[in-house]
Amino acid sequence: MLQKEKNRKSFDMLFFATAVVLWILGNFLVYSATITQTSGPLQGIFQSQIIWTVMGIVIVLIMVSIPLEWYYKAAPFFYAITVILLIAVLAKGVSAKGAGRWLLLGGVKIQPSEFAKIGLLLMLARYFTKNEISLQNPISLVVPALLILLPFGLVVRQPDLSTTLALFSMSLPIFYWAGMPLVEILYLISPALSAVLSVLPLIVAFVLNGAIGASMTASTVQQSSHLGVAGAIPWAVFFAVLCFLLYIFRIPRYLTIAVIALNLASASAATLIWENALDEYQKIRIISFINPQLDPKGSGYQVIQSIVAIGSGKLTGKGYLKGTQVNLAYLPEQHTDFIFSVLGEQFGFFGCVFVILLFFLLIARTLFMIRFIRDRFLNIIIVGAASLLVYHIVVNIAMGIGLMPVTGLPLPFLSYGGSFMFTVSMLVGLTLSASGRAENIT
């Protein structure tokens, strides 16, 4: 349990300075992405971003000054408040683009699902301060599962796929730090992997069967569903490896049976859903994630424009405020989801590498702190904060260059957004607060 702190250690200026530099760069990018919009929905975006950035830095400084014991004690209350806000979204949420993710409080629109990340992080850190987790003891999974599934279920109802994945991306590293071996984490996520691997050949077959550049008709989609035995090879290999690991790293027999049964069920269900439950337009959207050119005017449009913007920047970029894709607003959501594309077009490969190196320095510094902090609660907070940041950074950049589906995920420090800005600020504040307990960190 977190002990009372007597001697405050030094403030990690390198970590804080890196975050501030990224925030400043983000403001310049948001300005360049919205300056051509003298009227319309993007008017005033830059001014709002400046205000939120200043408020975010203030939040960081306030959180650093709060006694660390407060976070441990306040974790259940903050978690409960975020759950209540998520319920309120379902009852009286404000919808946009098909999702009701926002809540109006005093005329201000907030996104409670963002704050749910912090609530879950604090609550898991508090729980695992005194408890460990392992498949060898299934009872140890009950409380963490309930803590995760409650906000997860509420966010799914909005719907908000990117946040639900963020909750899991944070939870799994925390499980590992709380004592769960990597092989057991593989057992936990294996049903999801089975589902993906069982459907992936059906999707790839569509592309390989001459669909590239051809019109996407119902008959061509139907042809991709008939692969025969060859289509099951990727999943069969994975399932064989899984069974081998179950044999080598023995767990109770009933858990072994459960893992095998869940993998068989998820693979079968995913295949049946693809072949019988999905409409043709839904299959087209999924397939366009692999090759956006299959639907260049529809679901693939954003990725195509993003790749064009980044590629046109070449090595050194077109120059600040000189991006063609950005200035002509060809790039959808360029101030939020595709802010990295704005960076690539204006500052080129070198600019992208510079920002990625700043992200790397930030995450490396975060993980470096763990070596010098002996408190379990604070270590788990750092692991969770780093996991969230890494998830957002990797997925957003991969999304911008066409390696992952577009999920509406902002880029930390750079993307526009008040709720997300405050979430990142709280992650920075928690990390800096924890680093204050580090011993001999330089």
DAHU-V794334 format. One line per field, one symbol per residue. phi: phi as a letter, one per 20 degrees, with the letter a starting at -180 (. if undefined). A space follows every 50 residues. Layout:
BEGIN
phi: ???
END
This chain:
BEGIN
phi: .fefedcfefffffffffffgfffgfffffffecffefbnfefnffffff ffffffffggffffefgffffffegfffffffffffffffecfeeblnce ddcecmndecdgffffffgfgffffffffdcdcaffcgffeffgfffeff fgffffffebffffffffffffffgffepeffffffgfeggfffffffeg ffffffffenffmefedfffffffeddmfffefgffffffffffffffef cggffgffffffffffffffffffecdfffffffffffffcgffbfddfe fffffffffffffledneofmdffgffelfeflfecfdfffffffecmff fffffffffffffffffffgfddeefgfffffffffffffgfffffffff dnecffcmdfegmdffqfffgfffffffffffffffefdmfc
END
